[in-house]
């Protein structure tokens, strides 16, 4: 091959560019877009900052950092840290509530550790027998924010948050009543026992119970309460009489009540905290003197049957149509009118003119 001289060899021209960046390929734009997208996805995947709450428990029950905090069966936070309290008194649990659950950190909220429990009344917390323990929460009714709480030793009997009225039953003994024991009206559970404590004068036992709505309307100042737990044995000249309650009431205890004399008056409204006497057994006169007790504040409205009739054309043929519905008569300015379903009148839209009647 013939060689080339120095004049014939091509030389590259070098150029120095200062002060600016030159993208020699459009792939730089794609790379930059991917980097921005990755940063955005990473930012959105990061947990939003929530609310830190401190809870003091007597026992930790095997709770560990990372365990869940749950409300109504869904996770609303995580346990961040667990440590012994000051002077080895109890344990201190730090939890992080999710941003959308920060409303749980309010005054009156209650926290407890859910764990397997077995007693005569049943089994609870089985979901934690093989899985991790978790902290359950029941929000308070106050709107005031709070960041430090005293944890409960066990699930409260009113953990479902049922509404009603709380009253105090004062007796000479606890009569075997426990938190969660039923309060019944003629054998139907209408409330629960919340707690028992010694009265201020140390002569009685005060049992706090809640009567759920709408059964709180059965209460009046003449209501009589008695215990239903245990087995009663009466020995007389006529023989031996043995009476026993259900196994559930024998295990948990129970309270029954009746209101002699019928429905309470308008000025007989029971307020929270009112005290009633708790008797060890009922008297037959209380049952004999009972009268009907309406659960509704007003009588239910009367119902009337209303028929709607009209004629309608189908493919050129006239057909008679009819539908029937229930209506509620109401009095408006001395006139009686009837509330009807909207569908009853909507049928007239397809009726032949002047054929629709009620």
Secondary structure by P-SEA (a helix, b strand, c coil): ccccccccbbbbbbbbbccccccccaaaaaaaaaaaaaaaaaaaacccbbbbbbbbbcccccccccbbbbcccccccccccccccccccbbbbbbbbcccccccccccbbbbbbccccccccccccccccbbbbbbbbbccccccccbbbbbccccccccccbbbbbbbbccccccccccbbbbccccccbbbccccccccccbbbbbbbbcccccccccccbbbbbccbbbbbbccccbbbbbcccccccccbbbbbbcccccccccccccbbbbbbbccccaaaaaacccccccccccbbbbbbbbbbccccccbbbbbbbbbbbbbbbcccbbbbbbbccccccccccccccccc
